[in-house]
Amino acid sequence: MLKAIVIYNSRGGNTKEVAMKIAEGLEAEHKNHKNIPDLENYDLLVLGSWMIMGMVSFAGARYLRKLRKKKIDGKKVVLFFTSGAPDDIHPMTENKVPKKIKEVMFEKMERIVNKKNQITILPERFYCKGAIRVLKHGEPKEPIGHPTEEELAQAKAFGEMLKEKL
Ligand SMILES: Cc1cc2nc3c(=O)[nH]c(=O)nc-3n(C[C@H](O)[C@H](O)[C@H](O)COP(=O)(O)O)c2cc1C
C-alpha cells in the first residue's frame, strides 16, 4: 500500500472540505499548504487548490512551486481543484484554441508542480464547484450551495477509488 497525503490551500473552505473528503476515502492524512510535512516518505501526493480570475489561486501556485524544491522526485501526483464556474470554455482561450476550464486549470497546475518533469502526474483528477463565500471578520460564512453533499460524496468516492487503484 502506497503512503498518501492530501495537500491543499483554501480561502473560504470549499477546497478544504473537498480535500478532507478525498483524504477520508483514501484513508490518508490531509494538510493545508502552511503545514506541509517532510514528503520523503510519501508515495502519492494529492494536491489541490482553487481558481481565482481564471488562474490557480496565488497561494496555490506558490505552494505548488515550492514543492519542486522538496524531495518529490519519482513521486506520483494527483490534482484537484474547486471553482465557482461550471466547466465551460475558459474565457482566456476563446480567441485561440478553445479549451475547457478544467483542462486549462489542470494544465496550469501540472506545469507549476512538474516543471522539472520529476514526478508522475496521474490521469485521475477531481474537480467540483465551490460557491464563493463571503468572509466576515476573517471567518468563512456558511456556504451557499456548493460543494453539495453529493459533490462531497463524490470527493470521498474519488479518494476510495485512488486507494483501491494504488
Ligand atoms: C476573489 C475570487 C475570485 C474568483 N475567481 C474565480 C474565477 O475566475 N473563476 C471561477 O470559476 N471561480 C472563481 N472564484 C470562485 C472560487 O474559485 C470558488 O469559490 C472556490 O471554491 C473557492 O475555494 P475555497 O473556498 O477553498 O477558497 C473566485 C473566488 C474569489 C473569492
The ligand as an SDF file (V2000), in Angstrom:
LIG
                    3D

 31 33  0  0  0  0  0  0  0  0999 V2000
  -11.6010   36.7030   -5.4530 C   0  0  0  0  0  0  0  0  0  0  0  0
  -12.1930   35.4730   -6.0850 C   0  0  0  0  0  0  0  0  0  0  0  0
  -12.0270   35.2660   -7.4490 C   0  0  0  0  0  0  0  0  0  0  0  0
  -12.5840   34.1330   -8.0400 C   0  0  0  0  0  0  0  0  0  0  0  0
  -12.4170   33.9390   -9.3860 N   0  0  0  0  0  0  0  0  0  0  0  0
  -12.9930   32.8650   -9.9710 C   0  0  0  0  0  0  0  0  0  0  0  0
  -12.8660   32.6540  -11.3730 C   0  0  0  0  0  0  0  0  0  0  0  0
  -12.2140   33.3890  -12.0920 O   0  0  0  0  0  0  0  0  0  0  0  0
  -13.4920   31.5830  -11.8990 N   0  0  0  0  0  0  0  0  0  0  0  0
  -14.2000   30.7100  -11.1340 C   0  0  0  0  0  0  0  0  0  0  0  0
  -14.7500   29.7630  -11.6820 O   0  0  0  0  0  0  0  0  0  0  0  0
  -14.3270   30.8690   -9.8120 N   0  0  0  0  0  0  0  0  0  0  0  0
  -13.7420   31.9230   -9.2080 C   0  0  0  0  0  0  0  0  0  0  0  0
  -13.8620   32.1010   -7.8620 N   0  0  0  0  0  0  0  0  0  0  0  0
  -14.6190   31.1040   -7.0760 C   0  0  0  0  0  0  0  0  0  0  0  0
  -13.6910   30.1630   -6.3180 C   0  0  0  0  0  0  0  0  0  0  0  0
  -12.7790   29.5180   -7.1910 O   0  0  0  0  0  0  0  0  0  0  0  0
  -14.5170   29.0950   -5.6020 C   0  0  0  0  0  0  0  0  0  0  0  0
  -15.4610   29.6870   -4.7690 O   0  0  0  0  0  0  0  0  0  0  0  0
  -13.6000   28.1490   -4.8090 C   0  0  0  0  0  0  0  0  0  0  0  0
  -14.3520   27.0230   -4.4320 O   0  0  0  0  0  0  0  0  0  0  0  0
  -13.0040   28.8050   -3.5930 C   0  0  0  0  0  0  0  0  0  0  0  0
  -12.2820   27.8510   -2.8680 O   0  0  0  0  0  0  0  0  0  0  0  0
  -12.0570   27.9500   -1.2900 P   0  0  0  0  0  0  0  0  0  0  0  0
  -13.4230   28.0450   -0.6480 O   0  0  0  0  0  0  0  0  0  0  0  0
  -11.3290   26.7290   -0.9430 O   0  0  0  0  0  0  0  0  0  0  0  0
  -11.2460   29.1840   -1.0580 O   0  0  0  0  0  0  0  0  0  0  0  0
  -13.3260   33.2120   -7.2510 C   0  0  0  0  0  0  0  0  0  0  0  0
  -13.4590   33.4340   -5.8690 C   0  0  0  0  0  0  0  0  0  0  0  0
  -12.9160   34.5330   -5.3000 C   0  0  0  0  0  0  0  0  0  0  0  0
  -13.0690   34.7350   -3.8170 C   0  0  0  0  0  0  0  0  0  0  0  0
  1  2  1  0
  2  3  1  0
  2 30  2  0
  3  4  2  0
  4  5  1  0
  4 28  1  0
  5  6  2  0
  6  7  1  0
  6 13  1  0
  7  8  2  0
  7  9  1  0
  9 10  1  0
 10 11  2  0
 10 12  1  0
 12 13  2  0
 13 14  1  0
 14 15  1  0
 14 28  1  0
 15 16  1  0
 16 17  1  0
 16 18  1  0
 18 19  1  0
 18 20  1  0
 20 21  1  0
 20 22  1  0
 22 23  1  0
 23 24  1  0
 24 25  2  0
 24 26  1  0
 24 27  1  0
 28 29  2  0
 29 30  1  0
 30 31  1  0
M  END
$$$$
